[in-house]
Amino acid sequence: MDTKTILCPCGNGNKEYADCCGRYLDGGEAAATAEALMCSRYTAYTLGREDYLLATWHHSTRPAALELTSEPRSQWLGLEVQRHEQPQPDHAVVEFVARYKVGGRAHRLHEISRFVREAGRWFYVDGTIT
């Protein structure tokens, strides 16, 4: 699949992938906000980009691997960011709902994620599933 000419899976403003999350996943650009990082991480899940997910996961909570290629694979259907708060300059919270299917069965992931900024880059720390 040519990801350069498709709409970005994150659904952010119906932008093309290259102009949205592709700048982070393929272009090496650092996400300016925790919300942008969270959207790019959702996109990475849809594309099976374990490399990007691990690189943007804070070292204190990062797993050794995610095994995204294991069966059955998730089919990601959509993302809705419900809130983005930055109570301190280097700490942020993003609440989102991601919809997906596994084996034909629909699921919803509602998470409140914590992010931290170090050396000018945002990292996912952890999340609480509600």
N, C-alpha and C positions, 0 to 999 in steps of 0.2 A: 504494500500500500504506500502510495506517495503521500507522506504526511505534510508536504510543503503546500499542497493546494486544497487541503480539506479544512472544514471548519474545526476549530479547536474543540476537543472533547469536553473541556471544562464549561463550555457554553457561555463564556464571558463576552457578552456583547456581539455574539455571532461573528467573531473575528476568525480569520484564517489561522491555522496552527502556527505557521512561521511568524506571524505578527503577534501572537499571544504567548502561549506556553512554550512554543518551539524555541524562543529566544533563550529560555532558561535550560531546557532539556538538551538542545543541540548547539546553541550558540555560546554557552558558557557564561551568559549574563547572570548576575546575582539578582534575585527577586528583591524589589524595593520595599515590599511590605510582607508581613506574615500572611496576609490574605492571598497575595500573589503567589507566595511559596506554596500555600495550601492548595490552591487551584492547580499549580504546576505538578504537585505531587499526585493529585487526583488523575491528571492527564497521564502521568508516568504509570500509574496503576492500569489505566485503560490500555496502554501500549506495552505493558510488561517490562518496563524499564527499571529493573531492580537496581542497576548501577546508580541511577539518579536518586532513587528513594533512599538508598543507603548513604549516599554522599550528602544528602540534605537532612539526615537524621542525626541529632546531637549524639556525640560520642558516648555520653554518660548513659544513654538508654538504647543505643543502636544494637539490633540483633546481628548475629553473624551472617545470616541469610534470610531471605523471605520466601524462597521456593515458589515464586509466582508461576512457574511453568508446570507445577504439579496439577494433576487432574482432580476434580473437574475445575475448569477455568471459569472465572467470573466474567460475565458480560455486563459491563458498566453501562448504565442507562441515563444517568443524569446527576447533576450536582446543583445544590442550592445552598449558598452561603447565607446563614441566618443572622450572624453578627460578627463583627471584627472590632475588638477593643485592644487598645495599647495603653494600659495603665501606667507604664513606665517606658522610658525610651528604648530599652532593650528587652522588654517582655511584652508578649501579646497573647491574646486568646482569640481563636476563631471557632465559631460554632457552625456546623454544616450538617446537611443531610445528603447522603449519596445513595442512589438507587442502583440496584444491580440484580442480576439473575445468576443462579447456579443450578445447573441441571434442569432448566426450564422453570424453576421456582423463584418468584420475586422476593427480594429482601430490601431492607432499608437500614442504612448505617447512620445513626444520629450521634455525632461526637462533638465534644467540646475539647479542642486541641490547644495545647500550650506550646508556645514558640519562644525562643531566645535568640538574640542577635549577638554575635561575637565577631570581632574584627570586621564589622560592616556587613556580615552575612547572616541571614536568618536560618535557623535550624528548627526542625520539629523535635520537641522533647517527648511529649506523651499526650494521651488523650483519655477522656472519660466517656464511655459509651452510655448514652441515656436511654 
